[in-house]
């Protein structure tokens, strides 16, 4: 029964951890679509999801942002539904790591009786980067007849029932809340196997005293078998509590116990290697094929890891789509290097019925002497995994102490950026775009600039930070609003603004664009949204829908940095871009490399043949400008004409002259 209770708590803790330690959830806290996202991902599933019946998200002000039960919003407040221990549970979940913070799963009293509850702060998956304000995710599972019966079946506890107090003639296990108080009891009829055996054979004993010794031996045998059976059932229950119910491999508590029980065998230099494996794009698979296919994929990954990795490795599923592999030192004292073996596991597609799914994995690796603290090992592997995931898909990173310092610097920069956005300290610089035929300015590209407390920070530094921290939506809207506000003071001038792929995934992005245009009475045809090919590669169908919504508003859409990646002529036809901007790498060497000049000339003519106007970026001298003009470029942009200017500098330099319409 103790194993059954621990299994219930462990399962709830794992469910809360899977959902609370989630980059997307952390980003959504600062998103204007936060409430809709919370309802879709946590509120609606309470209707029929087997692991929880209620979902609550509590904000820093202790007010619930989400309070759903059985798929519907609740009328009563959480404090009216739960007993007073809810406040202590939230307080512990809100505490910093190491001060009882992390994931908590306990039992709690409700207006309907005892229930299972779990709580944790919503955060990115890498520990050590707390969100600016503690938002708490809470899941509750009713201990109804169905849940009790399933527990009884799984742990072979016949006659198990939920009671308010211990019942005479039963064995009772208390359900304790976060304060250690009993809010109910799991009660099991006390089985007295010796008495039952005696009742069955009493008449035979009275009738056949001669075989008394034989019966005593029989009773003793039955008792011994009963004890052995109970011991096996207890061992099986404990085994279940240390293994993942979905994949059959060790779970987080099981791996922790395995690592901490390893002995160095008298060799102080014995090493252990921990490989943290995260499946790339697993959420997209769940969204596309459904959770059932996602669960089958996790089972297939666990089976292939167990089968294909070298002997002596131990596999565990920690949370969600994250697996851990533990490798011990071999006879030479070296830890087996499994990078290539893990890569081979994911090299072949996974066939699940009619579906054939190709996936990759990012891997974080750390090594330490046998006997090292499991949680320290896991934290180091998570830091390495964080580094790998922000490198490229399928990357592997090995932990180094410098990574902690780098992660700390990233966290500091993120906090600085949050303060800067709150104060609207980011500014917009405008780089002129000139008409290739007349040489007159006909448009500008709006560029984000940040002069922080410690000095200027380049966009290629703070833009990725904003994307990882879920701040790109706020940053993008501020830059867009400033660009349109200033552009409304420059009649007939075209304004181009870069948009991140993450911004385009926001279903409300087009609506926000329209609201900003209406606010400043800005003509839609004067605005161009510039997208990189990353938008097309990540999700082509979604990109097509978003681009169609933008163009329906009368806004133009341009493909930026064409020629630097994988975008094809087919992409230009498929997405109907209004303009193509050639990457500056195509221009850089045309004075010294005839082949580079031929490539630039052919690219301009090829795009122009599709009826799409071409802007050539990176023009730095007269020769490049003249070559691009003769090759058929419609617009030119670069330091030869002007560096990015403040709105005052641009107005003073160009606005005295009439601003013609851009050609093409």
Number of C-alpha atoms within 10 A of each C-alpha: 22 12 18 21 20 17 21 21 20 21 19 25 21 23 19 27 25 16 22 25 23 16 17 18 20 22 22 19 21 15 17 13 13 15 13 12 16 20 21 11 13 23 24 19 21 23 16 11 13 10 18 24 20 27 27 23 23 19 16 12 9 13 12 16 16 22 24 23 21 17 20 15 16 14 8 9 11 17 12 10 14 18 16 13 18 21 14 13 23 23 14 20 26 23 15 14 15 7 10 13 17 21 24 24 26 24 28 27 22 19 10 11 16 26 21 24 28 29 31 29 31 29 26 20 20 19 15 16 15 15 17 11 13 20 25 23 26 29 26 24 22 19 17 14 11 10 15 18 16 12 20 18 13 13 18 17 19 12 14 20 17 21 16 15 15 17 14 10 11 15 16 22 18 22 22 19 24 19 11 12 13 18 20 23 20 23 24 21 16 12 11 9 13 13 10 11 15 15 10 10 13 13 10 14 16 10 10 11 11 10 11 13 11 11 19 13 11 13 18 13 12 15 16 12 12 14 13 12 12 13 12 12 15 18 13 15 20 19 15 20 23 23 20 21 13 13 19 16 22 25 27 20 16 20 23 17 14 15 20 14 11 13 11 16 8 7 11 10 13 21 20 25 24 24 29 28 25 24 20 18 13 19 16 12 16 15 10 11 12 12 13 9 16 21 16 17 22 20 17 16 19 20 15 15 22 18 11 12 17 13 9 11 16 20 21 26 27 22 19 20 20 19 24 24 21 21 22 22 18 13 8 7 13 15 19 16 12 18 15 8 14 21 17 14 20 18 13 13 13 18 13 13 8 6 11 11 12 11 18 21 25 26 29 27 28 22 21 16 16 23 16 15 13 16 12 11 20 20 16 25 28 24 27 27 28 21 22 23 19 12 13 12 16 18 18 24 22 18 22 15 10 9 16 15 11 13 17 14 12 17 18 13 18 20 15 15 24 18 12 17 16 12 9 13 14 18 17 22 21 23 23 25 27 24 22 24 15 12 13 20 25 22 28 24 21 25 19 21 18 18 13 14 9 7 8 10 15 12 13 8 11 19 19 15 18 20 17 18 23 22 23 24 22 18 22 19 17 18 23 25 17 16 25 24 17 14 24 17 13 15 15 18 22 24 26 26 22 20 19 18 20 14 21 20 15 16 14 13 17 20 13 13 18 16 12 17 20 12 12 15 12 18 17 20 14 20 22 24 22 21 24 20 19 16 20 19 13 11 13 15 10 15 20 15 14 19 20 16 16 21 19 12 15 15 22 20 23 26 25 20 21 22 18 14 11 12 17 12 11 9 15 19 12 11 18 18 20 19 24 23 24 25 18 19 16 22 23 17 14 19 13 9 10 11 11 17 21 13 15 22 21 14 19 24 16 13 19 17 10 12 14 20 21 25 25 29 24 19 21 17 13 11 12 20 25 15 17 25 19 12 17 20 27 23 28 28 27 20 14 14 20 16 13 19 18 16 17 10 13 17 14 10 11 13 16 8 10 13 17 17 16 19 13 14
